[in-house]
Amino acid sequence: MRGVGHSADFDRLLSAARSYWGDTPGGDGCVVAEAYDDDIRVVTRTLLVARAVCDLIPARLVVLTGPEWRRLAEAFGAAGDVQPELPPLALVTSRADRSVTREIPVVHVHGTGSLKAYTLFPDQGPCSFFDELPARVGAFFERHVWPHRKTIRPGAERVAWRAKSGYQLRTDTERRQLRYYGCSRLGIDADRPTIAVFGHTPGQDTELYDATAEFAASDESANWLFLDPVANGHSRMKCVTGALSTNMLWSVTDVGVTFRDSDLPAFGIPVIQAGWSEGSACGATYLARSPADHRGLLEEAIGRHAKGESFLGPEQRERARLWLWLRRCGSDVPTQLLPHWEHGTEDYARALAVNLRYVERDGDPLYRAVARMWDRREPVLTRFDFHDPAALATTITPERSIR
């Protein structure tokens, strides 16, 4: 998105933003927004959430950004000072990692979807944002999602149907047939379990990825498919980078090893998660916390398959579908202000300018969602009010909400 600051659409966006926000927010303290990304979608989401927090507290907006986004930050009401007093009242960022401070509330704004954000407050634990967030999200899931699973289940099934990522098989019989064909094509034994090791980010999760490769190289009881390049240890250890369709890969996979969030358990495929994700404590996957723990889970998965047993329980599958629903629906806040992520970046400035010209703040779901999250110290921005079960049931069930 480099060069966007020199386009006519960007100038119209600046004008619309100034008109929409009006006066610069005041207050004794400030909210700091980090906006260093190259993608205008990430930058505008960060600025919008930060401005909503400023209006809620209230506080001044201070934006740390490069020169290419400085005019946009000022149009959103950023104060002229770029060195805020310490500590600020909150930090809004798209780059939450282990180094992010926990002395103040931290809001991590996500890409994808309509609008997503996770938040930790300083009274919720001494750990880093990276270490603490999954436990907080897991606790929210246990308190507000799992008890209402019967109400949410129809919506979760719809979300799962739309999230199949090209997986078109409808029955177990179709999957078995394609599995045998896939194993034959790859030259592996269909009577042995197949472990698919999905890609990891170089420099992250290296210890557990290496532990997986070492285990695979010494194992003679399973087939191993790696989506990242890896030295072949034996004939049943294959590198299949870009070689298989989603239909084929998911059909031959009996157990997945992933290093981030995965939809596989929602479709009946057990997963050993060897990396970080916000939802790792929601009970959908087996979480490997150390190389020894990881090897033990791999041995158990292969052993169960050899006995004809599933490594994925029915509760895990339902938890996986509920987490998929929470990630794609329950915590994805629709707002008329932001174009959806899938609009891309080409016409984003023009579309956002139109929204800011014609959408009023009164009643927009974004502000109610930010207020709920902030007042209740919740770890996730939510589309629905999970504290009101009766209203929740009416809101998320289409056939009830139209009566």
C-alpha positions in Angstrom: 0.0 0.0 0.0 3.0 2.3 -0.3 2.2 5.5 -2.2 -1.4 5.6 -1.0 -0.8 9.0 0.7 -0.4 10.6 -2.7 -3.7 9.6 -4.3 -6.9 11.6 -4.7 -8.8 8.9 -2.8 -6.5 9.3 0.1 -7.0 13.1 0.2 -10.8 12.5 0.2 -10.3 10.1 3.1 -8.4 12.7 5.0 -11.2 15.2 4.5 -13.9 12.7 5.4 -12.1 11.7 8.6 -11.6 15.3 9.7 -15.3 16.0 9.2 -16.4 12.7 10.9 -14.3 13.1 14.1 -14.5 16.9 14.5 -12.7 18.1 17.6 -9.6 16.4 18.9 -10.5 14.3 22.1 -9.3 15.8 25.4 -8.5 14.5 28.8 -5.7 14.4 31.3 -4.1 11.2 29.9 -3.6 9.7 26.4 -4.1 6.5 24.5 -1.2 5.5 22.3 -1.8 3.8 19.0 1.0 2.0 17.1 0.4 2.3 13.4 3.6 1.1 11.6 2.0 -1.4 9.1 2.2 -0.9 5.3 -1.4 -2.0 5.0 -4.0 0.8 5.1 -6.6 -1.7 6.5 -4.4 -2.5 9.5 -3.6 1.2 10.1 -7.2 2.4 9.9 -8.5 -0.4 12.2 -5.9 0.5 14.8 -6.7 4.2 14.6 -10.5 3.6 14.7 -10.3 1.4 17.8 -7.9 3.7 19.5 -10.1 6.7 18.8 -13.1 4.8 20.2 -11.2 4.1 23.4 -10.2 7.7 23.6 -13.8 8.8 23.4 -14.8 6.2 26.1 -12.2 7.1 28.7 -11.8 10.1 27.6 -8.2 10.8 26.6 -6.0 12.3 24.0 -4.9 10.2 21.0 -1.2 9.9 20.4 -0.1 7.9 17.3 3.3 6.4 16.8 3.7 6.0 13.1 5.8 6.7 10.1 5.6 9.8 7.9 3.4 8.1 5.3 0.5 7.7 7.9 1.1 10.9 9.9 -1.6 12.9 8.0 -4.1 10.1 8.4 -3.4 9.9 12.2 -4.0 13.7 12.5 -7.2 13.4 10.6 -8.4 10.8 13.2 -7.7 13.4 15.9 -4.1 12.5 16.9 -2.5 15.1 19.1 0.6 16.9 17.9 2.9 15.3 20.5 4.5 12.1 19.4 6.3 11.5 22.8 3.5 10.8 25.3 3.8 11.1 29.0 4.4 7.8 30.7 2.5 5.7 31.3 -0.3 6.2 28.8 -3.8 5.1 29.8 -3.8 2.3 27.1 -1.9 1.0 24.1 -3.7 0.0 20.9 -1.5 -2.0 18.5 -1.5 -4.5 15.7 1.8 -6.0 16.8 1.3 -7.6 20.3 4.1 -9.9 21.2 6.1 -11.0 24.3 7.8 -7.6 24.6 4.5 -5.6 24.9 4.1 -3.9 28.2 1.5 -5.2 30.7 1.5 -2.1 33.0 -1.4 -0.6 31.0 -4.4 -2.1 29.1 -3.2 -3.5 25.7 -5.6 -3.8 22.8 -4.4 -6.0 20.0 -6.3 -5.2 16.8 -6.4 -8.1 14.3 -6.6 -8.2 10.5 -9.3 -10.2 8.6 -13.0 -10.1 9.1 -15.1 -7.0 9.9 -13.3 -5.9 13.1 -11.5 -8.1 15.7 -9.5 -7.2 18.8 -8.2 -8.8 21.9 -7.4 -7.0 25.2 -5.6 -7.6 28.4 -5.8 -5.4 31.5 -2.9 -4.9 34.0 -4.9 -6.4 36.9 -5.3 -9.7 35.1 -1.9 -11.2 35.7 1.8 -10.6 35.6 2.6 -12.4 32.4 3.2 -10.9 29.0 0.4 -10.3 26.5 1.6 -13.3 24.5 1.7 -15.7 27.4 -1.5 -14.5 29.2 -4.0 -14.0 26.4 -4.9 -17.7 25.6 -5.8 -18.4 29.2 -8.0 -15.3 29.3 -9.7 -16.2 26.1 -10.1 -19.8 27.3 -11.7 -18.6 30.5 -14.1 -16.4 28.5 -15.0 -19.4 26.3 -15.7 -21.6 29.4 -17.9 -18.9 31.0 -19.8 -17.5 28.1 -19.7 -19.9 25.1 -19.5 -23.5 26.2 -22.6 -23.2 28.6 -24.7 -21.9 25.7 -23.5 -24.5 23.1 -27.0 -25.7 22.4 -28.1 -22.2 21.5 -25.0 -21.5 19.5 -24.8 -24.9 17.8 -26.9 -24.0 14.7 -24.8 -20.9 14.0 -21.6 -22.9 14.6 -22.7 -25.4 12.0 -23.4 -22.7 9.5 -20.0 -21.1 10.1 -18.3 -24.4 9.7 -20.1 -25.1 6.4 -18.8 -21.8 5.1 -15.3 -22.2 6.4 -14.4 -25.5 4.7 -11.6 -23.9 2.7 -12.2 -25.9 -0.4 -12.9 -29.2 1.5 -15.8 -30.6 -0.6 -16.2 -34.1 0.8 -19.6 -34.8 2.3 -19.4 -38.3 3.9 -16.9 -40.5 5.7 -17.1 -42.9 2.7 -16.0 -40.3 0.3 -13.1 -39.4 2.6 -12.0 -43.0 3.0 -12.0 -43.5 -0.8 -10.0 -40.4 -1.4 -7.6 -41.3 1.4 -6.7 -44.6 -0.2 -6.2 -42.9 -3.5 -4.0 -40.2 -2.0 -1.9 -42.7 -0.1 -1.4 -44.7 -3.3 -0.4 -41.5 -5.2 2.1 -40.6 -2.5 3.5 -44.1 -2.2 2.6 -44.5 1.5 0.9 -47.3 3.4 -2.8 -46.6 3.8 -3.0 -49.0 6.8 -0.6 -46.8 8.8 -1.7 -43.4 10.4 -0.7 -40.3 8.4 0.6 -37.4 10.4 0.5 -34.1 8.5 2.9 -31.4 9.8 1.7 -28.0 8.7 3.9 -25.0 8.1 5.5 -22.8 10.7 6.9 -19.3 10.7 10.7 -19.4 10.4 12.3 -18.3 13.6 9.2 -19.2 15.6 8.3 -22.6 17.3 11.7 -23.9 16.0 12.2 -26.2 19.0 9.0 -28.0 18.6 9.2 -28.1 14.8 12.7 -29.7 15.1 11.4 -32.1 17.7 8.6 -33.2 15.2 11.1 -33.7 12.4 13.4 -35.7 14.7 10.6 -37.9 15.9 9.3 -38.5 12.4 12.8 -39.5 11.2 13.0 -42.2 13.9 9.5 -43.4 13.6 8.6 -46.5 11.5 5.0 -46.8 12.5 3.4 -43.8 10.7 3.4 -41.9 7.4 4.7 -38.3 7.7 3.7 -35.4 5.4 5.6 -32.1 5.9 4.3 -28.9 4.3 7.7 -27.2 4.9 10.9 -28.5 3.3 12.5 -31.2 5.5 15.2 -33.8 4.9 13.6 -37.2 4.2 14.5 -39.6 6.9 12.7 -42.6 5.4 10.3 -43.6 2.6 7.2 -42.7 4.5 8.4 -39.2 5.3 7.4 -36.9 2.4 7.6 -33.2 1.7 4.3 -32.1 0.0 4.7 -28.4 -0.3 2.0 -27.2 -2.7 1.5 -30.7 -4.1 -1.9 -31.5 -2.6 -5.3 -29.9 -2.8 -7.2 -29.2 0.4 -9.5 -32.2 -0.4 -6.6 -34.5 -0.7 -4.5 -33.2 2.2 -7.4 -33.3 4.7 -8.5 -36.7 3.5 -5.1 -38.4 4.0 -4.5 -36.6 7.3 -5.3 -38.7 10.4 -3.6 -36.4 12.8 -2.4 -32.8 12.2 0.6 -31.0 13.8 0.0 -27.3 13.6 1.8 -24.2 14.8 -1.1 -21.8 14.9 -4.9 -21.9 14.9 -6.4 -24.7 12.9 -9.9 -25.5 11.7 -9.1 -29.2 11.3 -10.7 -30.4 14.6 -14.0 -28.8 13.6 -14.0 -31.2 10.6 -13.1 -34.3 12.6 -9.3 -34.3 12.3 -7.4 -34.2 15.6 -4.6 -31.7 16.0 -1.5 -31.5 18.2 -0.9 -27.8 18.5 2.8 -27.0 18.8 2.6 -23.2 18.5 0.7 -20.2 19.8 -2.8 -19.1 19.2 -5.4 -17.0 21.0 -7.8 -20.0 21.3 -5.3 -22.7 22.3 -7.0 -23.0 25.8 -10.5 -23.6 24.4 -10.1 -27.4 24.4 -10.2 -28.1 20.7 -6.6 -29.3 20.3 -3.9 -31.2 22.2 -1.5 -28.5 23.3 2.2 -29.4 23.3 4.1 -27.3 25.8 7.5 -28.9 25.6 9.4 -31.3 23.3 8.9 -34.1 25.8 5.2 -33.3 26.0 5.0 -33.2 22.2 6.7 -36.5 21.7 4.3 -38.1 24.2 1.3 -36.8 22.3 2.6 -38.1 19.0 3.2 -41.5 20.5 -0.3 -41.5 22.0 -1.9 -40.4 18.7 -0.1 -43.1 16.7 -0.9 -45.7 19.4 -4.6 -45.0 19.4 -4.8 -45.1 15.7 -3.1 -48.5 15.6 -5.8 -49.8 18.0 -8.6 -48.3 15.7 -9.4 -45.6 18.2 -10.0 -41.9 17.4 -7.6 -39.3 18.9 -10.4 -36.7 18.6 -13.3 -36.9 21.1 -16.8 -35.7 20.3 -16.4 -32.9 22.9 -13.2 -31.7 21.2 -15.0 -31.5 17.9 -17.8 -29.5 19.3 -15.4 -27.2 21.1 -13.5 -26.7 17.8 -16.7 -25.7 16.1 -17.7 -23.3 18.8 -14.2 -21.7 18.8 -14.5 -21.4 15.0 -17.8 -19.7 15.5 -16.4 -17.4 18.1 -13.4 -16.5 16.0 -15.4 -15.9 12.8 -18.7 -14.6 14.1 -19.0 -14.0 17.9 -15.9 -11.9 18.1 -16.1 -10.4 14.6 -17.8 -7.0 15.2 -19.7 -5.6 12.1 -19.4 -1.9 11.8 -20.6 0.3 9.0 -17.5 2.4 9.3 -15.0 -0.1 8.1 -15.0 -1.9 4.8 -14.6 -5.7 5.3 -11.1 -7.0 5.1 -11.8 -9.0 2.0 -12.4 -5.7 0.0 -8.7 -5.6 -0.3 -6.6 -2.5 -0.4 -7.0 -1.2 -4.0 -10.2 0.8 -3.3 -10.1 0.8 0.4 -9.4 4.5 0.9 -12.4 5.5 -1.3 -14.7 3.0 0.4 -13.7 4.2 3.9 -14.1 7.8 2.9 -17.7 7.1 1.7 -18.4 5.4 5.0 -17.1 8.2 7.1 -19.2 10.7 5.1 -22.5 8.9 5.5 -22.4 6.7 8.6 -23.2 8.2 12.0 -21.6 7.1 15.2 -24.9 6.9 17.0 -25.8 3.2 17.5 -22.9 1.8 15.5 -22.0 -1.7 17.0 -18.3 -0.8 17.3 -18.8 1.7 20.2 -21.1 -0.6 22.2 -18.6 -3.5 21.7 -15.6 -1.4 22.9 -17.6 -0.2 25.9 -18.6 -3.8 26.9 -15.0 -5.0 26.5 -13.6 -2.1 28.5 -16.2 -1.9 31.3 -16.2 -5.7 31.9 -12.5 -6.2 31.4 -13.1 -8.8 28.8 -10.3 -10.3 26.7 -12.1 -10.1 23.4 -14.3 -7.6 21.4 -17.6 -9.3 20.9 -20.5 -8.9 18.5 -23.1 -10.1 21.1 -23.7 -9.4 24.8 -22.8 -12.7 26.3 -23.9 -11.5 29.8 -27.6 -11.6 28.7 -28.4 -15.2 27.8 -32.0 -14.4 26.8 -31.0 -11.6 24.4 -28.1 -13.8 23.1 -30.5 -16.6 22.2 -32.8 -14.2 20.4 -29.9 -12.4 18.6 -27.9 -15.3 17.3 -30.8 -17.5 16.2 -32.3 -16.2 12.9 -35.6 -17.9 13.1 -36.1 -16.4 16.6 -34.9 -12.9 15.8 -37.4 -12.4 13.0 -40.5 -13.2 15.1 
